[in-house]
């Protein structure tokens, strides 16, 4: 489970770098 979480976090970071517009929504989701 922990390894999967790390992978998801990495994917999220990549998405944020690729498209910075949806970042606010993603941050809201994390919170």
C-alpha positions in Angstrom: 0.0 0.0 0.0 2.8 2.4 0.9 4.5 1.8 -2.5 1.3 2.5 -4.3 0.9 5.8 -2.4 4.4 6.9 -3.4 3.6 6.1 -7.1 0.4 8.1 -6.9 2.2 11.1 -5.4 4.8 10.9 -8.1 2.1 10.8 -10.8 0.4 13.8 -9.1 3.6 15.8 -9.2 4.1 15.0 -12.9 0.5 16.1 -13.6 1.0 19.3 -11.8 4.2 20.0 -13.7 2.6 19.1 -17.1 -0.6 21.1 -16.5 -0.4 23.7 -13.8 -4.0 24.8 -14.3 -5.7 21.9 -12.5 -3.3 22.1 -9.6 -5.7 24.1 -7.4 -8.3 21.3 -7.8 -5.8 18.6 -7.0 -4.6 20.5 -3.9 -8.2 20.8 -2.8 -8.6 17.0 -3.3 -5.5 16.2 -1.2 -6.8 18.4 1.7 
